[in-house]
Amino acid sequence: MTLITQKTRGIVLQQIKYSDSQIIAHIYTEHFGRQAFMFRKAKSKKSGNSLNMLQPLFLLEIEAQIKDKRQIQRAREFRNYPHFNELPFNIFKSTIAIFLAEILARVLKEEEANFELFNFLHHAILLLDTEQEHFVNFHLLFLYELSKYLGFYPEHEFSQRGTYFNIAEGAYTEHQNLKFVLNKKESLLLSQLSGKGFHQLHEIKLSRIQRHDLLDILIQYYNYHLPEMGKVKSLDVLKQIFSG
């Protein structure tokens, strides 16, 4: 059994209370993929190791001993870095974070490094924290772009020859009479995310109803390609928060 002591960046996916002084948190790390860590409450108030740091999508720097094939790793030191300015204090952003963390906890299973995926997630989370005006559609574009790293990124563009989105094939088609094909209205709605980067969030114009419909389409798309994802518990809360 190989023992490695190393610092790595990480993203909090979910946590489970183990005892009054210990939490098991699932972290997506830069160097070791998804790992479960045991975190202990600091004995001294001067220590920076606070269990409050382990909130959904919080960014960490961790020093840990990693053992191959050990189910729960032990974190020796950890800290929040970079620190958030808004995400924990803005109810809309924190609700998005809870929702996206649940999605990631359900779909990220690999215990090996994927630097491109980690950098995408890290960069996107920082943008969610700093974006001031146009973050209401952030989770939609996040899911759309995340599919690129999960292997089912939508192909082609909405056009006169491709007006129906085939969920099974992940591409636009001219044939509607197929199973798992969105209608024209739904396909056009999904196409609003095509080719957009996070710096173009302001270009995505959606009503509240369209936002909810598009979210349902994306969840349907994920469930088709990742049936093990199952029901997303925080979905209803997210919709409720953005219905006010």
Secondary structure by P-SEA (a helix, b strand, c coil): cbbbbbbbbbbbcccccccccbbbbbbbcccccbbbbbbbcccccccccccccccccccccccccccccccbbbbcccccccccccccccaaaaaaaaaaaaaaaaccccccccaaaaaaaaaaaaaaacccccccaaaaaaaaaaaaaacccccccccccccccccccccccccccccccccaaaaaaaaccccccccccccccccaaaaaaaaaaaaaaaaaaccccccccaaaaaaaaaac
